């Protein structure tokens, strides 16, 4: 009987020993896994940080690209406006380059026209001279017309301050004639649609 009790005590002691060993091993495994898990979390955090940095850098590059594109568009627009303005100024210079010369020629044309009209009105016998004057005058007018010179039309027109200069006025015989041009004293001209000399006229008032 005593032997049985001793055997049970030994079994109980062995069980306690085994339980203690198992607990120690579990504790040991837990302690070993902690650094591993901690290491795993550290690597994951580093990856997340690297990803965030790349994401931020990508967003910064996109912003910089948009700013550069906007700056390019503004510079291109400014250059295009400058080019158009320069071309317009060049064209204006070309159109008006001969204005001074033409203005000096106009009195000569006036004199030639008056001389021809005088000879025609007085029936002078020198027809060849008149014809020569008329031919020269026509050539000059043709040349100037090619340069953009045009006579301002006054026949059957009403007075227009954009084209005419009133030298004097006469009373209108009818209401319909009021403001109408009666006579042209001196021809007016435009050069490339710009008035360079107003027509001097007499108008009905």
MARTI-802739 format. One record per atom (N, C-alpha, C): residue in one letter; x, y, z; chain. Coordinates in steps of 0.2 Angstrom, whole numbers. Example, Ala and Ser with C-alpha at 12.3 -4.5 7.8 and 13.67 -1.06 7.14 Angstrom:
MARTI-802739
residu:c1:c2:c3:chaine
A:66:-28:39:A
A:62:-22:39:A
A:66:-16:39:A
S:64:-11:35:A
S:68:-5:36:A
S:64:0:39:A
This chain:
MARTI-802739
residu:c1:c2:c3:chaine
X:4:-6:0:A
X:0:0:0:A
X:4:6:0:A
X:9:6:4:A
X:14:11:4:A
X:18:12:-2:A
X:19:7:-6:A
X:23:7:-12:A
X:18:11:-17:A
X:12:9:-17:A
X:7:12:-22:A
X:7:20:-21:A
X:7:22:-15:A
X:6:29:-13:A
X:13:32:-15:A
X:18:29:-15:A
X:25:32:-17:A
X:25:33:-24:A
X:22:28:-28:A
X:22:28:-35:A
X:17:34:-38:A
X:12:35:-34:A
X:7:40:-36:A
X:10:47:-35:A
X:14:48:-29:A
X:18:54:-28:A
X:23:55:-34:A
X:26:50:-36:A
X:31:51:-41:A
X:28:53:-47:A
X:22:50:-49:A
X:19:52:-55:A
X:17:59:-55:A
X:14:61:-49:A
X:12:68:-48:A
X:18:73:-49:A
X:23:71:-46:A
X:29:76:-47:A
X:31:76:-54:A
X:31:70:-57:A
X:33:71:-65:A
X:29:75:-69:A
X:22:74:-67:A
X:17:79:-71:A
X:19:86:-70:A
X:20:88:-64:A
X:21:95:-62:A
X:28:97:-66:A
X:33:93:-66:A
X:39:94:-69:A
X:38:95:-77:A
X:34:91:-80:A
X:32:92:-87:A
X:28:98:-88:A
X:24:99:-84:A
X:20:105:-85:A
X:24:112:-84:A
X:29:112:-80:A
X:33:117:-79:A
X:38:118:-85:A
X:40:112:-88:A
X:44:113:-94:A
X:40:116:-100:A
X:34:113:-100:A
X:30:116:-106:A
X:29:123:-105:A
X:27:126:-99:A
X:26:133:-98:A
X:33:137:-100:A
X:38:134:-98:A
X:45:138:-99:A
X:46:138:-106:A
X:45:132:-110:A
X:46:132:-117:A
X:41:137:-121:A
X:35:137:-119:A
X:30:142:-122:A
X:32:149:-121:A
X:34:151:-114:A
X:37:157:-113:A
X:43:159:-117:A
X:47:154:-118:A
X:53:155:-122:A
X:52:157:-129:A
X:47:153:-132:A
X:45:154:-139:A
X:42:161:-140:A
X:38:163:-135:A
X:34:170:-135:A
X:39:175:-135:A
X:45:174:-131:A
X:50:180:-130:A
X:54:180:-137:A
X:55:174:-140:A
X:59:174:-146:A
X:55:177:-152:A
X:48:176:-152:A
X:44:179:-157:A
X:43:186:-157:A
X:44:189:-151:A
X:43:196:-150:A
X:47:200:-154:A
X:54:199:-154:A
X:58:203:-158:A
X:57:202:-166:A
X:55:196:-167:A
X:53:194:-175:A
X:47:199:-177:A
X:42:198:-173:A
X:36:202:-174:A
X:38:210:-174:A
X:42:212:-170:A
X:44:219:-169:A
X:48:221:-175:A
X:52:216:-178:A
X:56:217:-184:A
X:51:218:-190:A
X:46:214:-190:A
X:42:214:-196:A
X:38:220:-196:A
X:36:223:-190:A
X:32:229:-190:A
X:37:235:-192:A
X:43:235:-191:A
X:48:240:-193:A
X:49:240:-200:A
X:49:234:-203:A
X:50:234:-211:A
X:44:237:-214:A
X:38:235:-211:A
X:32:237:-214:A
X:31:245:-214:A
X:33:248:-208:A
X:33:255:-207:A
X:38:258:-212:A
X:44:255:-213:A
X:48:258:-218:A
X:46:258:-225:A
X:42:253:-227:A
X:39:253:-233:A
X:34:258:-234:A
X:30:259:-229:A
X:24:264:-229:A
X:27:271:-230:A
X:33:272:-226:A
X:36:279:-226:A
X:39:280:-233:A
X:42:275:-236:A
X:45:276:-243:A
X:40:277:-248:A
X:34:273:-247:A
X:28:274:-252:A
X:26:281:-251:A
X:25:284:-245:A
X:22:291:-244:A
X:27:296:-247:A
X:34:295:-247:A
X:39:299:-249:A
X:38:299:-257:A
X:38:293:-260:A
X:37:293:-267:A
X:30:296:-270:A
X:25:295:-266:A
X:19:298:-268:A
X:19:306:-267:A
X:22:309:-262:A
X:23:316:-261:A
X:27:319:-267:A
X:33:315:-269:A
X:37:317:-274:A
X:34:318:-281:A
X:29:312:-282:A
X:26:312:-288:A
X:21:318:-289:A
X:17:319:-283:A
X:13:325:-283:A
X:16:332:-284:A
X:22:332:-281:A
X:26:338:-282:A
X:28:339:-289:A
X:30:334:-293:A
X:32:334:-300:A
X:26:336:-304:A
X:20:333:-303:A
X:14:335:-306:A
X:12:342:-306:A
X:13:345:-300:A
X:12:352:-299:A
X:17:356:-302:A
X:23:354:-302:A
X:28:358:-306:A
X:27:358:-313:A
X:25:352:-316:A
X:24:351:-323:A
X:18:356:-325:A
X:13:356:-321:A
X:7:360:-322:A
X:9:368:-322:A
X:13:370:-318:A
X:15:377:-317:A
X:20:379:-323:A
X:24:374:-325:A
X:28:375:-331:A
X:24:376:-338:A
X:19:371:-338:A
X:15:371:-344:A
X:11:378:-344:A
X:8:380:-339:A
X:5:387:-338:A
X:9:392:-340:A
X:15:392:-338:A
X:20:398:-339:A
X:22:398:-347:A
X:22:392:-350:A
X:24:391:-357:A
X:18:394:-361:A
X:12:392:-359:A
X:6:395:-363:A
X:6:403:-362:A
X:7:406:-357:A
X:7:413:-356:A
X:13:416:-360:A
X:19:413:-360:A
X:24:416:-364:A
X:23:415:-371:A
X:20:410:-373:A
X:18:409:-381:A
X:13:414:-383:A
X:8:415:-378:A
X:3:420:-380:A
X:6:427:-380:A
X:10:429:-376:A
X:13:435:-376:A
X:17:436:-383:A
X:21:431:-384:A
X:25:431:-390:A
X:21:432:-397:A
X:15:428:-397:A
X:11:428:-402:A
X:8:435:-403:A
X:6:438:-398:A
X:3:445:-398:A
X:8:450:-400:A
X:15:449:-398:A
X:20:453:-400:A
X:21:453:-407:A
X:21:446:-410:A
X:22:445:-417:A
X:17:449:-421:A
X:10:448:-419:A
X:5:451:-423:A
X:5:458:-423:A
X:7:461:-417:A
X:8:468:-416:A
X:13:471:-421:A
X:19:467:-421:A
X:25:469:-425:A
X:23:469:-432:A
X:20:464:-434:A
X:18:463:-441:A
X:13:469:-443:A
X:8:470:-439:A
X:3:476:-440:A
X:7:482:-441:A
X:12:484:-437:A
X:16:490:-437:A
X:20:490:-444:A
X:23:484:-446:A
X:27:484:-452:A
X:22:486:-458:A
X:16:483:-458:A
X:11:484:-463:A
X:9:491:-463:A
X:8:494:-458:A
X:6:501:-457:A
X:12:506:-460:A
X:18:504:-458:A
X:24:508:-461:A
X:24:507:-468:A
X:23:501:-471:A
X:23:500:-478:A
X:18:504:-482:A
X:12:504:-479:A
X:6:508:-482:A
X:7:515:-482:A
X:10:518:-477:A
X:11:525:-476:A
X:18:528:-478:A
X:22:523:-480:A
X:29:526:-481:A
X:29:531:-487:A
X:25:530:-492:A
X:25:535:-497:A
X:20:541:-496:A
X:17:541:-490:A
X:12:546:-489:A
X:15:553:-490:A
X:21:555:-488:A
X:24:561:-488:A
X:25:563:-495:A
X:28:558:-499:A
X:29:560:-506:A
X:23:561:-510:A
X:18:557:-509:A
X:12:558:-512:A
X:8:565:-511:A
X:9:567:-504:A
X:6:573:-503:A
X:10:579:-506:A
X:16:578:-508:A
X:20:583:-512:A
X:18:583:-519:A
X:16:577:-521:A
X:14:577:-528:A
X:7:579:-530:A
X:2:579:-525:A
X:-5:581:-526:A
X:-5:588:-528:A
X:-2:593:-526:A
X:-2:600:-529:A
X:0:600:-536:A
X:4:596:-538:A
X:6:596:-545:A
X:1:593:-550:A
X:-3:588:-547:A
X:-9:585:-550:A
X:-14:590:-551:A
X:-15:594:-545:A
X:-20:599:-545:A
X:-19:604:-551:A
X:-12:607:-552:A
X:-10:612:-557:A
X:-11:609:-564:A
X:-10:603:-565:A
X:-10:600:-571:A
X:-18:599:-573:A
X:-22:597:-568:A
X:-29:597:-570:A
X:-32:603:-571:A
X:-30:609:-568:A
X:-32:615:-569:A
X:-30:618:-576:A
X:-24:616:-578:A
X:-21:618:-584:A
X:-25:615:-590:A
X:-26:609:-589:A
X:-30:605:-594:A
X:-37:608:-595:A
X:-40:609:-589:A
X:-47:612:-589:A
X:-48:619:-592:A
X:-43:623:-591:A
X:-42:630:-594:A
X:-42:629:-601:A
X:-37:625:-604:A
X:-36:625:-611:A
X:-43:622:-614:A
X:-46:617:-611:A
X:-52:615:-614:A
X:-58:620:-614:A
X:-58:624:-609:A
X:-63:629:-608:A
X:-62:635:-613:A
X:-56:636:-615:A
X:-54:642:-619:A
X:-53:640:-626:A
X:-54:633:-628:A
X:-53:631:-634:A
X:-46:633:-638:A
X:-41:632:-634:A
X:-34:633:-636:A
X:-33:629:-642:A
X:-28:631:-647:A
X:-27:627:-653:A
X:-22:622:-652:A
X:-18:622:-646:A
X:-13:618:-645:A
X:-15:611:-642:A
X:-19:607:-646:A
X:-22:601:-644:A
X:-17:596:-642:A
X:-11:596:-646:A
X:-6:591:-644:A
X:-3:592:-637:A
X:-2:598:-635:A
X:0:600:-628:A
X:-5:597:-623:A
X:-11:599:-624:A
X:-16:596:-620:A
X:-16:589:-619:A
X:-16:586:-625:A
X:-16:578:-625:A
X:-10:575:-621:A
X:-4:579:-622:A
X:2:577:-618:A
X:1:577:-611:A
X:-2:583:-609:A
X:-3:584:-601:A
X:-8:579:-599:A
X:-13:578:-602:A
X:-18:573:-600:A
X:-15:566:-599:A
X:-10:564:-604:A
X:-7:557:-604:A
X:-3:557:-598:A
X:1:562:-597:A
X:6:562:-591:A
X:2:561:-584:A
X:-3:565:-584:A
X:-8:566:-578:A
X:-11:559:-577:A
X:-13:555:-582:A
X:-16:549:-581:A
X:-11:544:-579:A
X:-5:544:-581:A
X:0:539:-579:A
X:2:540:-572:A
X:2:547:-570:A
X:4:548:-563:A
X:-2:545:-558:A
X:-8:547:-560:A
X:-14:544:-556:A
X:-14:537:-556:A
X:-12:533:-562:A
X:-12:526:-562:A
X:-7:523:-557:A
X:-1:527:-557:A
X:4:524:-553:A
X:2:525:-545:A
X:0:531:-544:A
X:-2:532:-537:A
X:-8:528:-534:A
X:-12:526:-539:A
X:-18:522:-537:A
X:-15:515:-536:A
X:-10:513:-539:A
X:-7:506:-537:A
X:-4:506:-530:A
X:-2:512:-528:A
X:1:513:-521:A
X:-5:514:-516:A
X:-11:514:-518:A
X:-16:514:-513:A
X:-20:521:-513:A
X:-18:525:-518:A
X:-22:532:-518:A
X:-28:532:-521:A
X:-33:535:-518:A
X:-40:535:-521:A
X:-43:542:-520:A
X:-47:544:-525:A
X:-50:550:-524:A
X:-56:550:-520:A
X:-58:554:-516:A
X:-64:554:-512:A
X:-70:557:-517:A
X:-75:552:-517:A
X:-81:554:-521:A
X:-85:559:-518:A
X:-87:564:-522:A
X:-91:570:-519:A
X:-98:571:-523:A
X:-98:568:-529:A
X:-104:569:-533:A
X:-110:566:-530:A
X:-115:570:-530:A
X:-122:568:-527:A
X:-121:565:-520:A
X:-116:567:-516:A
X:-115:565:-509:A
X:-117:570:-504:A
X:-119:568:-498:A
X:-120:573:-493:A
X:-114:574:-489:A
X:-113:580:-486:A
X:-107:582:-482:A
X:-106:577:-477:A
X:-100:575:-476:A
X:-97:570:-471:A
X:-91:572:-468:A
X:-91:574:-462:A
X:-85:577:-459:A
X:-79:572:-459:A
X:-80:565:-460:A
X:-75:560:-460:A
X:-71:561:-467:A
X:-74:564:-472:A
X:-71:565:-478:A
X:-70:572:-481:A
X:-75:576:-479:A
X:-75:583:-482:A
X:-74:588:-477:A
X:-72:594:-480:A
X:-71:600:-477:A
X:-75:606:-480:A
X:-79:608:-476:A
X:-84:614:-479:A
X:-80:620:-479:A
X:-79:623:-486:A
X:-76:629:-487:A
X:-81:635:-486:A
X:-87:634:-488:A
X:-93:639:-487:A
X:-99:635:-488:A
X:-105:639:-487:A
X:-111:636:-488:A
X:-116:641:-492:A
X:-121:638:-495:A
X:-126:642:-498:A
X:-133:639:-496:A
X:-138:644:-496:A
X:-144:642:-494:A
X:-147:636:-498:A
X:-150:631:-495:A
X:-153:626:-499:A
X:-160:628:-502:A
X:-161:626:-508:A
X:-167:628:-512:A
X:-173:623:-510:A
X:-171:617:-508:A
X:-176:612:-506:A
X:-174:609:-499:A
X:-178:606:-496:A
X:-177:602:-489:A
X:-172:596:-491:A
X:-173:593:-497:A
X:-169:587:-499:A
X:-162:589:-500:A
X:-161:595:-502:A
X:-154:597:-504:A
X:-150:599:-498:A
X:-153:600:-492:A
X:-150:602:-486:A
X:-144:597:-484:A
X:-138:600:-483:A
X:-132:595:-481:A
X:-129:592:-487:A
X:-132:593:-493:A
X:-129:590:-499:A
X:-123:594:-502:A
X:-118:591:-505:A
X:-112:595:-508:A
X:-114:598:-515:A
X:-113:604:-515:A
X:-115:608:-521:A
X:-109:608:-526:A
X:-103:609:-523:A
X:-97:610:-528:A
X:-91:607:-524:A
X:-86:605:-528:A
X:-79:603:-525:A
X:-74:608:-527:A
X:-71:611:-522:A
X:-66:616:-523:A
X:-59:613:-524:A
X:-58:608:-520:A
X:-51:604:-521:A
X:-53:597:-519:A
X:-50:593:-523:A
X:-51:585:-522:A
X:-48:583:-516:A
X:-51:578:-513:A
X:-48:575:-507:A
X:-46:568:-509:A
X:-42:565:-505:A
X:-39:558:-506:A
X:-38:554:-500:A
X:-38:547:-501:A
X:-37:542:-496:A
X:-31:538:-498:A
X:-27:536:-494:A
X:-21:532:-495:A
X:-22:526:-491:A
X:-23:520:-494:A
X:-25:514:-491:A
X:-30:515:-486:A
X:-36:518:-488:A
X:-42:519:-484:A
X:-41:524:-478:A
X:-35:528:-478:A
X:-34:533:-473:A
X:-34:540:-477:A
X:-38:544:-474:A
X:-39:551:-477:A
X:-32:555:-476:A
X:-29:557:-482:A
X:-23:561:-481:A
X:-24:568:-483:A
X:-30:569:-487:A
X:-32:576:-488:A
X:-40:576:-489:A
X:-43:580:-485:A
X:-50:581:-485:A
X:-52:585:-492:A
X:-58:583:-494:A
X:-61:586:-500:A
X:-64:593:-498:A
X:-61:598:-501:A
X:-64:605:-499:A
X:-70:606:-503:A
X:-76:607:-500:A
X:-82:608:-504:A
X:-86:614:-502:A
X:-91:615:-506:A
X:-97:620:-504:A
X:-103:616:-503:A
X:-107:617:-498:A
X:-112:613:-496:A
X:-119:617:-496:A
X:-124:614:-497:A
X:-131:617:-495:A
X:-132:617:-488:A
X:-134:623:-486:A
X:-136:624:-478:A
X:-143:625:-477:A
